[in-house]
Amino acid sequence: VGASEPATTSAMDRLVFSRSSLNWDVYEMAWGHRPQPLAASSVNELLANFSPDGRQIVFCSARSSGDSFELWIASADGSGARQLTRGIGRGQCGGTWSPNGQQIAFDSVGEDGRFHIWLIDPDGGTPRQVTTDPGSQRGPSWSHDGQWIYYWLQQSNHSDVWRTRLSDGVREQLTHDGKTQKGVELFGGSHFLYQDTESGALMEAPLEGGSARQLVKCALFWAFAAGSRGIYYAGCEPRSDPPVYLLNPATGKQRLLGQLEKLTQSMPIITLGYLPTERGCSIPEKSVAEPT
């Protein structure tokens, strides 16, 4: 587990390889308090999201195999974890709850290395594939009315935000510059938020078309979420404990909510998921494990 970059001798009688000791865990941070572990083990856990009622979380974990990811569900305090998906593809991750809490969208990577969006009930059952387009469709999120799923479509070196309507499969391309990812519908349903892959900027654009405007100059990649109070994001400050802000997109005003800890700057990608009551934030946070 964690092995990569193999090389052999000319005689092919020995193998040398690298092994990563990074361990991703899910932390919860209440405003004004230090982050605390919520879902942690000796293997990786990441990309956690609260259910709409705030009673459960869905997250990715490699605890079933030690290597490939599957979706797991647990109570909001991390207890009672149970495996939700089993071997649909090479790995399943990125679970997000529908607004009514009755479905979970996620991305699954197949044997060809490409990702597609799927749906599954929180109680299990047979998953249903949503996207089948060429390229990879990743990072699903829901519209507030539950009718659309947003995702970013990656083809070659280009990626743009799309959405698809569940009732009839209608697809809409929302960005066109080939360097955007992670689309999230903003509260109110008239605009969406996305991230520029080159600068890390958070951009707001109207769903009916029109010019985008920059809301945040730089956020850590994927480290943002949109709630009724505004936009939560982790800033790009070059430090091991980057701040988390709440931004009001209408006024441009923001306030500091807290700071992350143990962030590995060599791989500065985290995600944020807020509790629907917005008292805290579920944070998959990178930490360095002890060498084995």
C-alpha positions in Angstrom: 0.0 0.0 0.0 1.3 3.4 -1.0 4.0 2.0 -3.3 4.9 3.8 -6.5 7.8 4.5 -8.9 9.2 1.0 -9.3 12.6 0.3 -11.0 14.5 -2.9 -11.5 18.1 -3.9 -12.0 19.3 -5.0 -15.4 19.3 -8.6 -14.2 15.6 -8.2 -13.2 16.3 -9.9 -9.9 15.5 -7.0 -7.5 12.9 -4.2 -7.3 13.2 -0.8 -5.7 10.2 1.5 -5.2 9.0 4.6 -3.2 6.4 4.3 -0.5 4.4 7.3 0.7 3.8 7.8 4.4 1.2 10.6 3.9 -2.1 9.9 5.8 -5.2 12.0 5.0 -7.8 12.2 7.7 -11.1 14.0 8.2 -11.2 16.7 10.8 -14.0 18.8 12.2 -13.5 22.4 13.1 -16.0 24.4 15.2 -15.5 28.2 14.9 -13.0 29.4 17.4 -11.8 25.9 18.3 -8.9 23.8 17.0 -9.7 21.1 14.4 -10.4 17.7 15.9 -10.3 14.3 14.2 -13.6 13.0 13.0 -12.8 10.1 10.7 -9.2 8.9 11.1 -7.4 5.6 10.7 -4.0 4.3 9.6 -5.2 4.6 5.9 -6.5 7.6 4.0 -9.9 9.3 4.6 -10.9 12.4 2.6 -13.6 14.4 0.8 -16.2 14.4 3.6 -19.6 16.0 3.4 -22.4 16.3 6.0 -26.0 15.1 5.2 -28.6 17.8 4.9 -30.0 17.1 8.4 -26.4 17.2 9.8 -26.7 13.8 11.4 -24.3 11.9 9.1 -21.2 12.3 7.0 -20.2 10.5 3.8 -16.5 10.2 3.1 -13.9 8.3 1.1 -11.8 5.7 2.8 -9.2 3.0 1.9 -9.9 1.1 5.1 -11.6 -1.8 3.4 -8.6 -2.6 1.1 -5.8 -0.4 2.3 -5.3 1.0 -1.2 -8.4 1.7 -3.3 -11.1 4.1 -2.1 -14.8 3.3 -1.4 -17.6 5.5 0.0 -18.3 5.2 3.8 -21.1 6.7 5.9 -20.9 7.5 9.6 -22.7 9.5 12.2 -21.8 13.1 12.4 -19.4 12.4 15.3 -17.6 9.8 13.2 -19.0 6.8 15.0 -20.8 3.7 13.4 -18.9 3.9 10.1 -20.2 1.5 7.5 -19.1 0.9 3.9 -21.5 2.1 1.2 -20.0 1.2 -2.2 -18.2 -2.0 -3.2 -16.0 -2.3 -6.3 -18.1 -0.4 -8.8 -14.8 0.7 -10.4 -11.2 0.9 -9.4 -12.1 3.6 -6.8 -15.1 5.5 -5.6 -14.9 9.0 -4.0 -16.4 12.5 -3.9 -19.7 11.7 -2.3 -22.3 14.5 -2.0 -25.8 14.3 -0.6 -28.9 15.4 -2.6 -30.8 18.2 -0.9 -33.5 15.8 0.4 -30.9 13.4 1.7 -32.2 10.5 -0.3 -29.4 10.0 -2.8 -25.6 10.4 -2.9 -23.7 11.4 -6.0 -20.1 10.3 -6.4 -17.4 9.8 -9.0 -16.0 6.3 -9.9 -12.9 5.6 -11.8 -13.0 2.7 -14.2 -10.3 0.3 -15.5 -9.6 2.8 -18.3 -8.6 5.5 -15.7 -11.6 7.7 -16.6 -14.1 9.0 -14.0 -17.9 9.0 -14.3 -20.7 10.3 -12.0 -22.9 7.7 -10.3 -25.8 7.8 -7.8 -26.5 5.5 -4.8 -29.1 5.5 -2.0 -27.6 6.2 1.5 -28.9 2.8 2.6 -27.1 1.0 -0.3 -28.7 -0.7 -3.2 -27.8 -0.8 -6.9 -25.8 2.3 -8.0 -27.0 4.2 -11.2 -24.5 5.7 -13.7 -25.4 9.3 -14.6 -22.6 10.4 -17.0 -21.0 8.4 -19.8 -19.3 11.2 -21.8 -15.8 10.8 -23.2 -13.1 12.0 -20.8 -13.5 12.2 -17.0 -16.4 13.6 -15.1 -15.5 14.4 -11.5 -16.5 16.3 -8.4 -20.3 16.1 -8.4 -22.4 18.7 -6.6 -26.2 19.2 -6.5 -28.4 22.1 -7.5 -30.6 23.4 -4.6 -33.7 21.9 -6.2 -32.1 18.5 -6.6 -32.7 18.5 -10.4 -29.2 19.0 -11.6 -25.8 17.6 -10.9 -22.7 19.8 -11.5 -19.3 18.3 -12.3 -16.1 19.2 -14.1 -15.3 17.4 -17.4 -11.7 16.8 -18.1 -10.5 16.0 -21.6 -6.8 16.0 -22.5 -5.4 19.1 -20.8 -8.7 20.9 -20.7 -11.4 20.9 -18.0 -14.7 22.8 -17.8 -17.7 22.9 -15.5 -20.8 21.2 -16.8 -24.2 20.1 -15.3 -26.7 17.4 -16.3 -30.4 17.3 -15.5 -31.4 14.0 -13.9 -34.9 13.8 -15.3 -33.9 13.7 -19.0 -30.1 13.7 -19.2 -29.9 17.2 -20.7 -26.3 18.5 -20.4 -25.1 22.1 -20.3 -21.6 23.4 -20.5 -21.1 26.3 -18.1 -17.5 27.3 -18.6 -15.5 27.4 -21.8 -11.9 28.4 -21.1 -10.6 24.9 -20.5 -9.1 25.7 -17.1 -11.9 25.5 -14.6 -13.1 22.8 -12.1 -15.5 22.1 -9.2 -18.7 23.9 -10.0 -21.0 24.6 -7.1 -24.4 26.3 -7.3 -24.7 29.4 -5.1 -27.5 30.0 -2.7 -30.5 31.3 -4.6 -29.8 29.2 -7.7 -29.1 32.0 -10.2 -25.3 31.8 -10.1 -22.6 29.2 -9.7 -19.1 29.2 -8.2 -16.0 27.6 -9.8 -12.2 27.6 -9.4 -9.6 28.6 -11.9 -7.1 25.7 -12.1 -4.1 28.1 -12.9 -4.5 30.8 -10.3 -6.7 29.2 -7.7 -9.2 32.1 -8.0 -12.8 31.6 -7.1 -15.1 32.9 -9.8 -18.9 33.6 -9.8 -20.9 33.4 -13.0 -24.6 33.6 -13.8 -26.3 30.4 -15.0 -28.1 32.1 -17.8 -24.8 33.3 -19.3 -22.7 36.4 -18.9 -19.4 37.5 -17.6 -17.8 35.9 -14.6 -16.4 38.0 -11.7 -13.6 37.1 -9.3 -14.6 36.7 -5.7 -11.4 35.4 -4.2 -7.9 35.9 -5.6 -6.7 32.5 -4.5 -8.1 29.6 -2.5 -6.4 26.2 -1.8 -7.5 23.9 -4.5 -11.0 22.4 -3.9 -11.0 24.0 -0.4 -14.3 25.9 -0.7 -18.0 25.4 -0.1 -21.1 27.5 -0.6 -23.8 27.9 2.1 -26.7 30.2 2.9 -24.3 32.5 4.9 -21.8 32.8 2.1 -18.7 31.1 0.8 -16.3 29.2 3.0 -12.7 28.9 1.8 -9.2 28.2 2.9 -6.8 31.0 1.8 -3.5 30.5 -0.1 -1.3 32.1 2.5 2.1 30.2 2.5 1.9 28.7 5.9 1.2 25.3 7.5 -1.9 26.6 9.2 -3.9 28.4 6.5 -6.9 30.5 7.6 -10.5 29.6 6.8 -12.7 32.5 5.8 -16.5 33.2 5.4 -17.1 35.5 2.4 -20.3 37.4 1.7 -20.3 37.5 -2.1 -22.8 40.4 -2.2 -20.8 42.8 -0.1 -17.3 41.4 -0.5 -16.8 41.4 3.3 -15.2 38.3 4.9 -14.3 37.2 8.4 -11.8 34.8 9.8 -13.4 31.6 11.2 -10.3 29.6 12.2 -7.1 27.9 11.0 -6.3 24.5 9.6 -3.4 22.5 11.0 -0.9 20.0 9.7 -1.4 20.9 6.1 1.3 19.4 3.8 2.3 22.2 1.5 3.9 19.9 -1.0 0.4 18.6 -1.8 -1.8 21.6 -0.9 -5.2 20.2 -1.8 -8.0 19.8 0.8 -11.8 20.1 0.7 -14.3 21.8 3.0 -17.8 20.7 3.7 -20.0 22.7 6.1 -22.5 21.5 8.6 -26.0 22.6 7.3 -26.6 24.4 10.6 -23.3 26.1 9.8 -21.9 25.8 13.3 -18.8 24.0 12.0 -17.0 22.6 9.1 -16.0 19.1 8.0 -12.4 19.3 6.9 -10.4 16.5 5.2 -7.0 17.6 6.3 -3.6 16.3 5.3 -1.2 15.1 8.0 2.1 13.3 7.9 2.1 9.9 9.5 5.0 8.4 11.3 7.4 6.5 8.9 6.8 2.7 8.8 
